[in-house]
Amino acid sequence: MYTPGPDEKELATFGLSLEDYGDTIVEIWPENLPAFEVFRALTTQWRAGMNGPTGLDYNVLPELWRRLDIRKKERNRVFADLQEMERAALSVMARQREK
């Protein structure tokens, strides 16, 4: 499943252009796609404290499991992958705050 990114006009709305992004294309292996889709669906579900994001709000996962058709037997693996992406994202956000 391919979802095209924003076009030049959409990026301009935020003061950005296509040149602001590199030419690197990141492919997602099929076995990682469910976790990626869950992570992407959680982009508005960050819990935040005084120093910024602290982690994802897992309370919405039952709804996402249903909406994204994540089978029960896959959920433990998807959750572990989700937590790995969450840790990586928190690390990047922490480094950005330090700048």
C-alpha positions as CSV (number, residue, x, y, z in Angstrom):
1,M,0.0,0.0,0.0
2,Y,1.5,3.3,-1.1
3,T,0.4,6.6,0.1
4,P,1.9,9.5,-1.7
5,G,3.4,12.3,0.4
6,P,2.3,15.9,0.2
7,D,2.7,17.9,-3.0
8,E,4.5,21.2,-3.3
9,K,1.4,23.2,-2.7
10,E,0.5,21.4,0.5
11,L,4.1,21.8,1.8
12,A,4.0,25.5,1.1
13,T,1.1,25.8,3.5
14,F,3.6,25.1,6.2
15,G,6.5,27.1,4.8
16,L,8.2,24.0,3.4
17,S,9.2,22.7,0.0
18,L,10.2,19.4,-1.5
19,E,13.8,20.5,-1.3
20,D,13.5,20.4,2.5
21,Y,13.4,16.6,2.3
22,G,16.1,14.3,1.1
23,D,15.8,11.8,-1.8
24,T,16.0,8.8,0.5
25,I,13.2,6.4,0.0
26,V,12.4,4.2,2.9
27,E,10.7,0.9,2.1
28,I,8.7,-0.9,4.8
29,W,8.9,-4.6,4.8
30,P,5.5,-6.3,4.7
31,E,5.9,-7.9,8.1
32,N,6.5,-4.4,9.6
33,L,3.6,-2.7,7.9
34,P,1.0,-3.4,10.6
35,A,3.2,-1.8,13.3
36,F,3.9,1.1,11.1
37,E,0.2,1.7,10.4
38,V,-0.5,1.6,14.1
39,F,2.3,4.0,14.8
40,R,1.2,6.4,12.1
41,A,-2.4,6.2,13.4
42,L,-1.1,7.2,16.9
43,T,0.6,10.4,15.7
44,T,-1.9,12.5,17.6
45,Q,-1.9,10.4,20.7
46,W,1.4,11.4,22.4
47,R,1.2,12.0,26.2
48,A,3.2,15.1,27.2
49,G,4.7,16.4,30.4
50,M,6.6,19.5,31.3
51,N,9.6,18.5,29.1
52,G,7.6,17.4,26.1
53,P,6.3,14.0,24.9
54,T,6.7,11.1,27.4
55,G,5.1,8.3,25.4
56,L,2.1,7.1,23.4
57,D,-1.4,6.8,24.9
58,Y,-2.1,3.1,24.6
59,N,-5.7,3.5,25.6
60,V,-6.7,3.9,21.9
61,L,-5.1,0.6,20.9
62,P,-8.2,-1.5,21.1
63,E,-9.9,0.8,18.7
64,L,-6.9,0.8,16.3
65,W,-6.7,-3.0,16.5
66,R,-10.3,-3.1,15.3
67,R,-10.0,-0.4,12.7
68,L,-6.8,-1.6,11.2
69,D,-7.8,-5.3,11.4
70,I,-4.9,-6.4,13.5
71,R,-5.5,-10.0,14.4
72,K,-5.3,-11.1,18.0
73,K,-2.4,-13.4,17.3
74,E,-0.3,-10.5,15.8
75,R,-1.0,-8.0,18.5
76,N,1.9,-8.9,20.8
77,R,4.4,-8.6,18.0
78,V,2.9,-5.4,16.7
79,F,2.9,-3.9,20.2
80,A,6.6,-4.8,20.7
81,D,7.4,-3.2,17.4
82,L,5.3,-0.2,18.3
83,Q,7.2,0.3,21.5
84,E,10.5,0.1,19.6
85,M,9.4,2.9,17.3
86,E,8.1,4.9,20.3
87,R,11.5,4.6,22.0
88,A,13.3,5.7,18.8
89,A,10.9,8.7,18.3
90,L,11.3,9.8,22.0
91,S,15.1,9.6,21.6
92,V,15.0,11.8,18.5
93,M,12.6,14.3,20.2
94,A,14.9,14.5,23.2
95,R,17.9,15.2,21.1
96,Q,16.0,18.0,19.3
97,R,15.0,19.6,22.6
98,E,18.7,19.7,23.6
99,K,19.7,21.7,20.6
